[in-house]
Amino acid sequence: MNEEAKRDRGLLQVDEEECKGCGLCVEACPPSVIRMSDKLNHYGYRTAGYTGSGCTACGICFMVCPEPGAITVYRAMSPAAAAARAAEAGAAAGARACTNN
């Protein structure tokens, strides 16, 4: 399977107003999908930004970032995992309905 055919396992969001442009996330990212932008935020810092694809949702960028709230990593679920979670939630709701009667 080539690089383009691989499905992203996550999504990365960088809050440009929180980022101070230290570049630690860029250096720590294993798939190298974070780059420093040419755009400045309101503090005058060049901020980090997600290239748009290739995130593995490992969370290393989140762990190395010194600014709380600057980086958020979302893990993508496979369709099978999403269906299992929905079924589990439905079963839990049914169990609560029975215990409440």
C-alpha positions in Angstrom: 0.0 0.0 0.0 1.5 3.3 -1.0 1.5 6.6 1.0 -1.4 8.1 -0.8 -3.6 5.0 -0.3 -3.1 5.0 3.5 -6.0 6.5 5.4 -5.2 9.1 8.0 -5.5 7.7 11.5 -5.9 11.1 13.1 -6.5 14.8 12.7 -4.3 17.5 14.1 -5.5 21.0 15.0 -3.1 23.9 15.9 -4.6 26.9 17.7 -2.6 29.6 16.0 -3.4 32.1 18.8 -1.9 29.8 21.4 1.2 28.6 19.5 4.4 30.5 20.3 6.4 29.0 17.4 9.0 27.0 19.4 9.0 24.3 16.7 9.2 21.4 19.2 6.2 19.7 17.6 7.8 20.0 14.1 11.0 18.2 15.3 9.0 15.6 17.3 6.5 14.6 14.6 7.4 11.0 13.3 5.5 11.3 10.0 6.7 15.0 9.5 3.2 16.4 8.9 3.7 19.6 10.9 5.4 22.7 9.4 6.1 26.2 10.5 3.9 28.6 8.6 5.0 32.0 7.1 1.9 33.6 8.7 2.3 35.4 12.0 -0.2 35.2 14.9 -1.3 38.2 16.9 1.8 37.9 19.1 4.1 38.1 16.1 5.1 34.4 16.2 5.4 32.1 13.2 3.1 29.3 14.1 3.1 25.6 13.5 0.5 24.1 11.1 -0.8 20.7 10.0 0.0 19.9 6.4 -3.4 18.3 5.9 -2.8 14.6 5.7 -0.6 11.9 7.1 -1.3 12.2 10.8 -0.9 8.9 12.7 -2.6 10.3 15.9 0.4 9.3 18.0 0.1 12.4 20.2 3.8 13.1 20.5 3.3 16.7 19.2 0.7 17.3 22.0 3.1 15.9 24.6 6.1 18.0 23.7 4.1 21.3 23.2 4.8 23.6 26.2 1.6 25.7 25.5 -1.6 24.2 26.9 -4.3 24.1 24.4 -2.1 24.9 21.4 -2.3 21.4 19.8 -5.3 19.0 19.8 -5.0 15.5 18.3 -8.1 13.6 17.3 -8.0 9.9 16.7 -10.0 8.6 13.8 -12.1 5.5 14.3 -12.5 2.7 11.8 -16.1 2.1 10.6 -16.1 -1.2 12.5 -15.0 0.5 15.7 -17.6 3.3 15.3 -20.3 0.7 14.8 -19.2 -1.2 17.9 -19.1 1.9 20.0 -22.6 2.9 18.8 -23.9 -0.6 19.6 -22.3 -0.5 23.1 -23.9 2.9 23.8 -27.3 1.6 22.7 -26.9 -1.5 25.0 -25.9 0.7 27.9 -28.9 3.0 27.3 -31.1 -0.1 27.3 -29.6 -1.4 30.5 -30.2 1.9 32.2 -33.8 1.9 31.0 -34.4 -1.5 32.6 -32.8 -0.6 35.9 -34.9 2.6 36.1 -38.2 0.7 35.8 
